[in-house]
Amino acid sequence: MIKLIKSTFFKESETKKNLTEFINRTKQLSFGRECVLFEKNFSGYQERKQCVLVNSGSSANLAIIMALINLGILKRGDMVGFSALTWSTNVMPLIQLGLTAVPVDVSLQTLNVHSETVHKTLKRYPLKMLFLTNLLGFCSDPDKIAEICRDNKIILIEDNCEALGSIYKGKKLGNFGLASTFSFYVGHHLSTVEGGAVLTDNYNLASMLRIVRAHGWDRNLSLARQNSIRNRFKVNSTFYSRYTFYDLGFNLRPTEIAGFLGNIQLKYLDEINQKRRDNFKRLAEYLYTNPKLYYPVKYNHLDFISNFAFPLICKSREIRDKLVAKCEKKVEIRPIVGGDITTQPFFRKYMGKISFNYSQSQARLIHEQGLYFGNNPELTGKEINTLIKIFSK
Ligand SMILES: Cc1ncc(COP(=O)(O)O)c(C=O)c1O
């Protein structure tokens, strides 16, 4: 069986050995030095000024929406566009926090939202924010999408949980908007078992994210920020200052274990991404050039494609269903991410009243005719040949 995920970490035994030693020697396992160091290292890697580490990609999505509401940038009831083909917890925080979630269809060519569809959506819905998912390491034209958002005063946030390392027109995906979110769950580009982050260049937003991450208090802010917020709220006594809660928050903190693992795995990230890119190109050469079976997914417009799974969009549902049967006990496969979110029960329950007329969408086609298998750095040449053989017929 070729599994979706082969291991918890890259260089697993070495990483586990280091982790055991770390646990034995450290005095602190709650949020501390390792987490702060990983924030510094990861923001350096992604070329962003601020990184706020949290305990999952889903928490990162929840935190950014809460922070934007706390700052008054978003207001309850505002319309927020999201990629119709994404993960559930990209959309759920919008609904949970009282926003109206508006699906924006994706393109069959790239599996991602294209600027023209953003234009069309804006004619019907006055969006305040666009939560763009960079699905499976691909993208359409995020530079143009960013331009539309700028021109229309729409906040652009990227859910980059599936595209760490992808580069478009010389710029890393995740760096096109005000902020971006990342997941470090097992099987993603970089694993800390569970983990996530929000990255931004905006210091104000990062400070609010730190308040949101931990109970609404100011303990993880810089001294200057602490002084300023304490002065504003006239909190003069040290006795109360550590227990003053300034705005709405959660507890989304990661542990030192995640920080430590992040620092180790980050050293391997380029190697991991290169291996996956090589696997991807080899598979794409054989499988995306088979027009009888599949719609090719466009990736040549990217400078670097970094993904953890290989998607196939079949020309018909029959082909897809036959492949599903063929893969049983041979290759672990699954639907494309969370599928067309508008068909999911939670979306129908809470956003069903809004009519989006989505039966003709490309997201629906990809949902009904797509599948993916894992593209992990430990795939062997033999396994790649097996995959090519299975999916070529
Ligand atoms: C696009 C996207 N957003 C958010 C998430 C949530 O990340 P996590 O599993 O770390 O909560 C995922 C998870 O796979 C995802 O694919």
The ligand as an SDF file (V2000), in Angstrom:
LIG
                    3D

 16 16  0  0  0  0  0  0  0  0999 V2000
   -6.2190   24.8760    3.2250 C   0  0  0  0  0  0  0  0  0  0  0  0
   -6.1830   24.4320    4.6470 C   0  0  0  0  0  0  0  0  0  0  0  0
   -6.4750   25.3190    5.6110 N   0  0  0  0  0  0  0  0  0  0  0  0
   -6.4470   24.9810    6.9100 C   0  0  0  0  0  0  0  0  0  0  0  0
   -6.1200   23.7050    7.3120 C   0  0  0  0  0  0  0  0  0  0  0  0
   -6.1100   23.3660    8.7700 C   0  0  0  0  0  0  0  0  0  0  0  0
   -4.8590   23.0240    9.2470 O   0  0  0  0  0  0  0  0  0  0  0  0
   -4.7010   22.1020   10.5570 P   0  0  0  0  0  0  0  0  0  0  0  0
   -4.9730   20.6940   10.1410 O   0  0  0  0  0  0  0  0  0  0  0  0
   -3.2870   22.3030   10.9840 O   0  0  0  0  0  0  0  0  0  0  0  0
   -5.6810   22.5760   11.5480 O   0  0  0  0  0  0  0  0  0  0  0  0
   -5.8100   22.7430    6.3500 C   0  0  0  0  0  0  0  0  0  0  0  0
   -5.4800   21.3790    6.7780 C   0  0  0  0  0  0  0  0  0  0  0  0
   -5.0810   20.5210    6.0750 O   0  0  0  0  0  0  0  0  0  0  0  0
   -5.8430   23.1030    4.9820 C   0  0  0  0  0  0  0  0  0  0  0  0
   -5.5670   22.2270    4.0370 O   0  0  0  0  0  0  0  0  0  0  0  0
  1  2  1  0
  2  3  1  0
  2 15  2  0
  3  4  2  0
  4  5  1  0
  5  6  1  0
  5 12  2  0
  6  7  1  0
  7  8  1  0
  8  9  2  0
  8 10  1  0
  8 11  1  0
 12 13  1  0
 12 15  1  0
 13 14  2  0
 15 16  1  0
M  END
$$$$
